Amino acid sequence: MIHAVLIFNTHGKPRLSKFFTPLPPLVQQSLISQIFSLISDRPAGVCNFLDAPDLKFPTPGSTTSTSTSINEKGKDKQLQTQIHNNEDDDTRVIYRHYATLYFVFVVDGAESELGILDLIQVFVESLDRSFENVCELDLIFHFDEVHHVLSEIIQGGLVLETNINEISACVQAATRNRKASAASSNPLIPSVLAVPAGRGGSRGGSADGARKWLAAIGV
C-alpha cells in the first residue's frame, strides 16, 4: 500500500502532501519534517529508496495509538510525536530528485521499490503533459490540477493507472468539461472578452470589453 505521496523543495517546503493513511495533521507535519531530514542528508549518488523504521504508519486492522505533546512559549517550540503499531513496521521511503523538487512515495513492504520509482516517473511525465514542462510554480498555483493528476494514478493508496496517455486523456477531458461548464454558467464572459481584429494588447482584451464585463456583473 502507498501511505503517502509528498512533494517538497530543497528547502523542505511542502508543495503537495497526500496521505492515504489517516493521520492527525500534527502527525503529518512531523512525518514530513522527518522524511525531508532523511532525504536531504543523502548524497546524490546513493540509492533512491531506503528503509524508515522510525516512520510507523497504522495498518488496517491494527491497534494504533497516537500521542502528541506541544510545548508552547509564545510559539510551538517542540513537537514530539510517537506512533505505536502492534505489528512489525516495514515502511519504506522511495524518492526521485528533479531540479529543486523531491517527489517522495512512502509505502509498505507489499510495494515494489523499482515499481514505485517507475510510478514516480509516470507521475512527473503526466504533470509535464498537463503543464507543458512543469515547474515548482505550477505546483503552487495549480495545486488542484496536481491533485487531479495524482487521483488518476492512485486511489485509496492503490495504483489505479500507469498509462501516461490514458492519464493525460482523462485530465484533458476533465479540463474541457470544467471550461465548458464555466462558459455555460456565465455565457456573457466569452462574448464580452472576445478581442476584435486589430484591437487589444498583449493581454488579449480591450477597454470597452472590460467595461462591459464589469457592468454585466454589476460592479
N, C-alpha and C positions, 0 to 999 in steps of 0.2 A: 504494500500500500504506500501511496505517496502521502506523507504527512503534511508537507508544506512546500510552497513554491515562493521563493523570495528573489527580489532583485534589489541590490543596493550598489551605490557607487563606491569608489575607492576611499571616500571619507567616511563610509559607514552610514550614509543617509539612505533610508529605505525608499525605493521608488515603486515597489509593488510587494505586497505581502498577502498571500492567500493560504490560510490554514484549513486543511481538510479534516484535521482532528480538532474538535472543540477544546479551546483553552481560554482561560481568562485573559483579558487584554494586558494586564501587567506581566503575566507569564509569557505572552507572545513577545512583548518588548524585551524581556530579559533574554529569551531564546535568540532573538535577532542579534542582540549585542554579543552573545556568546558565540554564535555562528560566525559573525564578522571577525571576531578576535581569532577564531580558529583558522579562518581562511586568509586573512590579511597578513598573518605572520609566516605563511608558507612561501618558499622560494618559487620562482617561475617555472622551473623545470621538473617539479615533483609531480606525483600522481594527482589526478583530478578528483579522486574520491578518497574518503577517509572515514574510519570508524569514529563515532562520537558517543562513547558510553555515558558521558555526563548529560547528554540531551535525552531525557526519558519522556517518551510520548505514551499516553494511555492507549492500550489496545482494546478492541471490542471484547466485552465480557470480563475484563479485568477490573480489579478494585483499585481505584485511583484516588489519592488524596493530595490536595494541593495546599501548601501553606505559604503565605506571603507576608513579609513584615517590612514596613517602611519607617525609617527614622527621619523625622522632619525637623529641620531647623531653618525655617524660612523657605527652604526648598527641599525637595526629596534628595536626601544625601545618600541613601543606601537602599538598594533593592535586593533582598535575599529571597530567592525562590527555590523551592525544593519540590520536585515531583516524584512521588514514590510509586513504583509499579511493582506488583507482586510477581510478574513474570520477568525472565531474563531479557535484558534490553539488547537490541541489535540494530540500533539506529545508525544510519549512515548518511553522510553529507556528500553530495555529488555536485560539482560546480564547473562552470566554464567562465573564463575571464575574457570579455570583449571590450577593448578600449578602456573606458572609465567605469564599466559596469561588471558586476558579478551576477551571473544567473545561477541560482542555487536551488537544488531539489533536496529535500530531507525525506528519506524513505526508510522502510524497514527491510529486513533480510529477505523478504519474498521478491524484491525487485532486483533486476539485473543491473549492475553498475554500468556496463557498456551500453545496455539498452537505454538507460536514463541519460547517458551522455549524448546518444543519438537523439533522444527526445528533446533535450535542451536545444540541439541544433535545429530540430524541426520547429520549435517554438520561435527561435530567433529568425529563421528564414520566413516563417509566416508573418512575423511582425515587419520584416523587411518588405514583404509584398504589400502589406496593408498601408505602410507609411512611406514606402519608396526610400529605402536607406534609413532605417530607424536610428534615432539618437536618443540621448537622455531626456531632452526637452519633450520629445513625443510622449515619453512615459509620464511626464509631469502633467502636460496639458491635455492629454487624451487618455487618461488612465482608464476611463470607462471602456474604450475600444480595446485597450490592452487586456482588460479582464474578459472582454468578449472573445478575443482570440484564444485566451487560455481556456475558457469554458468550452470551446470547440475541440480542445485537445484532451482535457482532463475533466472528469465529473466525479465528485464524491471520492476523490483520491485514487480513481482508477482511470487508466488510459482509454480514451474514447476513440480517438482518430490520430493517425500518424501520416496520412497522405497530405502533403502540403497543398496540392491542387484542390482537394476536397475542402480543406480548411479555408483556403482563400476564397473559394466559390461561396461557401456558406457566409463568410464575413461580408463579402461584397453584396450578396443578396440581401442580407440584413441591413446593410448601409443604404442600398437603394430603397428598400421598403421604408426605412426611417425617414429618408428625404421626401419620398412620395407622401408619407403621412403628414409631415410638417407642411408641405406645399398645399395639401388638400384642406388642412385645418385653417390655413390663412391664405386664401388664393390671391390676395392683394399683393403679397410680397414679391412673387416672381415678375408680375407685370410692372409694378412700380419701380423696381430696381433694375429693370432692363435698360441698357445703355443704347441710345440711338446711334446710328452710324456716324462716325466722325466726331462724336462728342464724348466727354468723360475723360478722366485722367487715368493714372495707373491703378487706382483703387477700384476701377470698374463701376463708377456711379456718377450721378450728376446732382447739381444743387437742387434743381426742380424735382427730381425724383426723390431726393431725401426729404424735401419739404412735404411732398405729397404723402410719403410714407409716415412721417411724423403726424400729419393731420389725420391720416387714416386710423392710427392707433390712439388718437386723442391726446397727443402731447402738445 
